[in-house]
Amino acid sequence: MHNDPITFYMFLIFAGAALVATLGLYARQSLLVVYILLGVALGPSVLNYIPDPEIIRNMSKIGIIFLLFLLGINLKPQKLLHSLRTSVIVTVVSSLLFFIVSFIFSLGFGFAPVDSLIIGSAMMFSSTIISLKLLPTTVLHHQHMGEIIIGILLLQDFIAIIILMLLPADWDKVLPAMQILKLVVSLFGLILFAWLFERYVLIRLIGRFDRIKEYIFLMAIGWCLSMAQLAQMFGLSAEIGAFIAGIVLATNPIALYIAESLKPLRDFFLVIFFFALGANFNLGAITEIWFAGILLALILLVIKPICFDRLFRLNDEVKNKSTETGVRLGQTSEFSLFIAVLALDLGVISQKASYLIQLSTMLTFIISSWFIVLRYPSPIAVSDKLRRD
């Protein structure tokens, strides 16, 4: 019926998003929620306007690469040093608590030990995309709360990357030490190459032609995709390469301009990314785990803000800021979805366990982002009083 399905799908995504976003804003809903629900509605589980969501999933992969690149640019390592003690303590203690709670919960619902380990690992993290997307820029770059959030997210992201690296290891062997060692060496080798190339080649080229904006734009995209490809050659994922590319570039002043100039590209792929999450979600596959998924999501939505709030206060943070920061970190992460999908593709966990992670994660996305947009300042707040860019 449609000679060019890509054009038709893009029409559905963006025309549909524009229409439903209007209704969502009137209903005081987060736009991220709108994108996910639109994907579910237009996907094969409901209206079936997109019978082959794998096409959208493939389109969203490039979006994930760019998103992680921009997240890396915004997660400046030097900001971590300003709040290192608090960030490390809060990240380690909270991650262990969320892992234990999710692991015991999974065992209680009859999941196998390996499934429970992966579920527990996936539930440890908070969403970098949602936390940064819903945090005003002034808070992100100039306030202590922004430094704390960045520090925790940065540490969590590195833990998540390590888990993603370890998933392909041959766990049928008693000690897959050589595989783990190879992955670790590859990661450090990639980081070393990225740092050296950025310091001695990339930044000098950008500095030489920094007045030509188109050149900087092309160099940023070329650097991101080159590191993504190099990571795959090293046996790592393209997403890890893009994230490292952003991290090493984040230490230079030009990073602020790059991040600002790539915002439209980021927002474009954010729409596709969250739409793809909904479109690829099979509602028919959750019949066995819907109750467990909803219950796990609700438990995490209650435990995470409380845990973060208490840990912040124990580290002498201001009460009202501790509560707000805890709420902003109160969901699970896009890395949870990456872990669920990759582990299923590799045959490490069952389909039932993978869908439990995906369902609970998307529910925390929806509820948490909706609550933050209604309660706290954000760039996409419906209230004029709370809207801050």
C-alpha positions in Angstrom: 0.0 0.0 0.0 2.9 2.3 0.8 5.8 2.4 -1.6 8.0 4.1 0.9 7.3 2.6 4.4 10.0 4.7 6.0 8.3 8.0 4.9 5.0 6.6 6.1 6.3 5.6 9.4 8.0 8.9 9.9 4.7 10.6 9.1 2.9 8.4 11.7 5.6 9.1 14.4 5.8 12.9 14.1 2.4 13.8 12.9 0.9 11.5 15.6 3.3 12.8 18.2 2.4 16.4 17.4 -1.3 15.6 17.7 -1.1 13.5 20.8 1.4 15.8 22.5 -1.2 18.6 22.2 -3.7 16.4 24.1 -1.0 15.3 26.5 0.0 18.8 27.4 -3.6 19.8 28.0 -3.9 16.7 30.3 -0.6 17.7 32.0 1.3 14.6 30.9 5.0 14.4 30.2 5.8 14.3 26.5 8.0 11.2 27.1 4.9 9.4 28.2 3.1 10.5 25.1 5.8 9.1 22.8 5.7 5.7 24.5 1.9 5.4 24.5 1.7 6.5 20.9 4.2 3.7 20.0 2.1 1.1 21.8 -1.1 2.4 20.1 0.3 2.4 16.6 2.3 -0.8 17.0 1.2 -4.4 16.3 -0.3 -4.8 19.7 -3.1 -2.4 19.1 -3.9 -0.6 15.8 -1.1 -2.4 13.8 -0.4 0.7 11.6 3.3 -0.4 12.0 3.1 -4.2 11.5 6.9 -4.5 11.4 8.2 -2.6 14.4 11.7 -4.0 13.8 12.1 -1.2 11.2 11.5 1.4 13.8 13.7 -0.4 16.2 16.6 -0.4 13.7 15.9 3.3 13.1 16.1 4.0 16.8 19.5 2.4 17.1 21.2 5.3 15.5 19.2 7.5 17.9 20.5 5.6 20.9 24.1 6.1 19.6 23.6 9.9 19.3 21.7 10.1 22.6 24.5 8.4 24.5 27.0 10.6 22.8 25.2 13.7 24.0 24.7 12.2 27.5 28.5 11.7 27.6 29.1 15.3 26.6 26.8 16.5 29.5 28.2 14.1 32.1 31.5 16.0 32.7 33.9 13.9 34.9 35.2 17.0 36.7 31.7 17.7 38.1 31.9 14.3 39.8 35.0 15.5 41.8 33.0 18.2 43.5 30.6 15.7 45.1 32.7 12.5 44.8 32.2 11.3 48.4 28.4 11.7 48.4 28.0 10.3 44.8 30.0 7.2 45.5 28.3 6.4 48.8 24.8 7.0 47.5 25.4 5.1 44.3 27.0 2.0 45.9 24.5 1.7 48.8 21.4 2.5 46.7 22.5 0.1 43.9 23.0 -2.7 46.3 19.7 -2.1 48.0 17.7 -2.0 44.7 19.5 -5.1 43.5 18.7 -7.1 46.6 15.0 -6.0 46.6 14.5 -6.8 42.9 16.5 -10.1 43.2 14.4 -11.3 46.2 11.2 -10.1 44.5 12.0 -12.1 41.3 12.8 -15.3 43.2 9.6 -14.9 45.1 7.7 -14.8 41.8 9.3 -18.0 40.7 12.0 -16.7 38.3 15.2 -18.8 37.9 18.3 -17.6 39.8 20.0 -16.3 36.6 16.8 -14.5 35.6 16.6 -12.9 39.0 20.3 -11.8 38.9 19.7 -10.0 35.6 16.4 -8.5 36.8 18.1 -7.3 40.0 21.0 -5.8 38.0 18.7 -4.1 35.6 16.7 -2.4 38.3 19.7 -0.8 40.0 19.8 2.3 37.8 18.0 5.6 37.3 17.2 7.0 33.9 19.9 9.3 32.6 17.7 10.5 29.7 14.7 11.3 31.9 16.7 12.8 34.7 18.6 15.2 32.4 15.8 15.8 30.1 13.5 17.0 32.9 16.3 19.0 34.7 16.5 22.7 34.0 19.8 23.7 32.3 20.6 26.2 35.1 20.3 23.4 37.7 22.2 21.0 35.6 25.3 23.2 35.1 25.3 25.6 38.0 23.8 24.1 41.1 24.9 21.6 43.6 21.9 19.4 43.0 22.8 19.2 39.3 26.4 18.1 40.3 25.0 15.4 42.6 22.6 14.0 40.0 25.4 14.0 37.3 27.8 12.3 39.6 25.3 9.5 40.5 24.2 9.0 36.9 27.8 8.9 35.7 28.7 6.2 38.2 25.5 4.3 37.5 26.2 4.5 33.7 29.7 3.0 34.1 28.3 0.1 36.2 25.6 -0.5 33.6 28.2 -0.4 30.8 30.2 -3.1 32.7 27.1 -5.3 33.0 26.5 -4.8 29.2 30.1 -5.8 28.6 29.8 -9.0 30.7 26.6 -10.3 29.3 28.2 -11.8 26.1 30.7 -13.7 28.2 30.3 -17.5 28.1 28.8 -18.1 31.5 28.5 -21.8 30.9 32.2 -21.9 31.7 33.1 -21.9 35.4 35.5 -19.0 35.1 35.2 -17.0 31.9 38.1 -15.0 33.1 39.8 -14.6 29.7 36.6 -13.2 28.2 36.1 -10.8 31.0 39.7 -9.7 30.9 39.5 -9.2 27.1 36.4 -7.0 27.5 38.1 -4.9 30.3 41.3 -4.5 28.3 39.2 -3.5 25.2 37.3 -0.9 27.2 40.5 0.7 28.7 42.2 0.5 25.3 39.2 2.3 23.7 39.2 5.0 26.4 43.0 5.5 26.0 42.7 5.8 22.3 39.7 8.2 22.5 41.6 10.4 25.1 44.8 10.6 23.0 43.0 11.2 19.7 40.8 13.9 21.2 43.7 15.7 22.9 46.2 15.6 20.1 44.1 15.5 16.9 40.4 16.2 17.2 40.5 19.3 19.5 43.3 20.9 17.4 41.3 20.4 14.2 38.2 21.9 15.8 40.2 24.8 17.2 41.7 25.5 13.8 38.3 25.8 12.0 36.1 26.7 15.0 34.5 29.6 13.2 32.9 27.3 10.6 29.9 25.9 12.4 29.0 23.4 9.8 32.5 21.9 10.2 32.2 21.5 14.0 28.8 19.9 13.5 30.2 17.4 11.0 33.2 16.7 13.2 31.1 16.0 16.2 28.9 13.5 14.3 31.8 11.9 12.6 33.7 11.5 15.9 30.6 9.9 17.5 30.0 7.4 14.7 33.7 6.6 14.3 34.0 5.7 18.0 30.9 3.7 17.8 32.3 1.7 14.9 35.7 1.3 16.6 34.0 0.0 19.7 32.3 -2.7 17.6 35.7 -3.6 16.2 37.0 -3.9 19.8 34.2 -6.4 20.6 32.2 -3.8 22.5 28.9 -2.2 21.6 28.4 0.9 19.4 26.6 2.6 22.3 29.6 2.3 24.6 31.8 3.8 21.9 29.5 6.8 21.5 29.3 7.3 25.2 33.1 7.3 25.6 33.3 9.7 22.6 31.1 12.1 24.5 32.9 11.7 27.8 36.3 12.6 26.5 35.0 15.5 24.5 33.1 16.8 27.6 36.3 18.1 29.2 36.8 20.8 26.5 34.9 24.2 26.3 33.7 23.4 22.8 31.5 20.6 24.3 29.0 23.2 25.4 28.6 24.5 21.9 28.4 21.0 20.4 25.8 19.9 23.0 23.7 23.0 22.2 24.0 22.7 18.4 23.0 19.0 18.5 19.9 19.5 20.7 17.5 19.5 17.8 19.1 16.2 16.6 18.8 14.8 20.2 15.1 15.8 20.4 14.4 14.3 17.0 15.9 10.9 18.0 14.3 11.1 21.5 10.9 11.0 19.8 11.9 8.0 17.7 13.6 6.3 20.7 10.6 6.4 23.0 8.2 5.7 20.2 10.2 2.6 19.3 10.0 1.4 23.0 6.3 1.5 22.8 6.0 0.1 19.2 8.2 -2.9 20.0 6.5 -3.8 23.2 4.2 -6.8 22.8 1.2 -6.4 25.0 0.2 -10.0 24.4 3.4 -11.2 25.9 2.8 -9.7 29.3 -0.3 -11.7 30.2 1.9 -13.9 32.5 3.9 -11.1 34.1 1.6 -8.1 34.2 0.9 -8.3 37.9 4.6 -8.8 38.8 5.6 -6.0 36.5 3.2 -3.5 37.9 4.0 -4.5 41.5 7.8 -4.3 40.9 7.4 -0.9 39.3 5.3 0.4 42.2 7.8 -1.0 44.8 10.7 0.7 43.0 8.8 4.0 42.6 8.3 4.1 46.4 11.6 2.7 47.5 14.0 4.7 45.2 12.9 8.2 46.2 12.9 7.3 49.9 16.3 5.6 49.7 17.9 8.5 47.9 16.3 11.0 50.2 17.6 9.3 53.3 21.1 8.7 51.9 21.4 12.4 50.9 20.3 13.6 54.3 22.9 11.2 56.0 25.5 13.0 53.8 24.3 16.4 55.1 22.3 17.5 52.1 19.5 20.0 52.5 16.1 18.3 53.2 14.0 19.8 50.5 16.7 19.3 47.9 17.3 15.8 49.0 13.6 15.0 48.5 13.5 16.5 45.1 16.7 14.8 43.9 15.4 11.5 45.2 12.2 11.9 43.2 14.1 12.9 40.1 16.1 9.7 40.4 13.1 7.6 41.3 12.6 5.6 38.1 14.6 2.8 36.4 16.8 3.4 33.4 17.0 3.1 29.7 20.0 0.9 30.4 17.5 -1.5 32.1 15.9 -1.9 28.6 19.3 -2.3 26.9 20.1 -5.1 29.4 16.7 -6.8 29.0 16.9 -6.8 25.2 20.6 -7.8 24.9 20.3 -10.6 27.6 17.2 -12.0 25.7 19.0 -11.8 22.3 22.0 -13.6 23.8 19.8 -16.3 25.4 21.0 -15.4 28.9 17.5 -14.9 30.3 14.0 -16.0 29.5 11.5 -14.0 27.5 9.3 -13.8 30.6 12.1 -12.1 32.6 13.0 -9.8 29.8 9.4 -8.6 29.5 9.2 -8.1 33.2 12.1 -5.7 33.1 10.7 -3.9 30.1 7.2 -3.5 31.5 8.3 -2.3 35.0 10.8 0.0 33.4 8.3 1.7 31.1 5.8 2.0 33.9 8.4 3.8 36.1 9.2 6.1 33.1 5.5 7.0 32.7 4.7 7.5 36.3 7.9 9.2 37.4 8.1 11.6 34.5 4.4 12.5 34.9 5.0 13.2 38.6 8.1 15.3 38.0 6.5 17.4 35.3 3.6 18.2 37.6 5.6 18.8 40.8 9.0 20.2 40.0 10.7 22.7 37.6 11.4 21.2 34.2 11.9 22.4 30.6 8.6 20.7 29.5 6.4 21.6 32.5 2.8 22.4 31.7 2.7 25.1 34.4 4.3 28.4 33.5 5.5 28.7 37.1 7.4 25.4 36.8 8.7 25.7 33.3 12.4 26.4 33.2 14.8 25.7 30.4 
